[in-house]
């Protein structure tokens, strides 16, 4: 997967998190006619998707992209975005690796 593909998938994940946070607000702010270009940091997490879920993280959403499945997780006050990389061999059909990032 190229860095551009990863950044595109990460940006999509951030949109899911932003949409979830806005939906939870009782009043939405007025919309601006100008989009803001604000730097966002994706902090790599040294835990697998499995470990995050076993540690109490809740899956908020999931999607299937061209580079594989991805999920948005919530644990306490933190949000995570994970890419799932299936191992496509007959012997490892139920095996995958994950690449997770903390969004806040």
Long-range contacts (C-beta under 8 A, 24 or more apart in sequence): 1-67, 1-83, 5-66, 5-67, 6-67, 6-83, 9-65, 9-67, 9-70, 9-83, 10-42, 10-81, 10-101, 12-63, 12-65, 12-70, 13-70, 13-72, 13-81, 13-101, 13-103, 14-40, 14-81, 14-103, 16-60, 16-61, 16-63, 16-72, 17-60, 17-72, 17-79, 17-81, 17-103, 20-60, 20-61, 20-72, 40-103, 42-81, 42-101, 42-102, 42-103, 43-101, 43-102, 44-99, 44-100, 44-101, 44-102, 45-80, 45-100, 45-101, 45-102, 47-100, 48-97, 48-98, 48-100, 49-73, 49-82, 49-84, 49-98, 49-100, 50-98, 52-80, 52-82, 52-100, 73-100, 77-104, 78-102, 78-103, 78-104, 79-103, 79-104
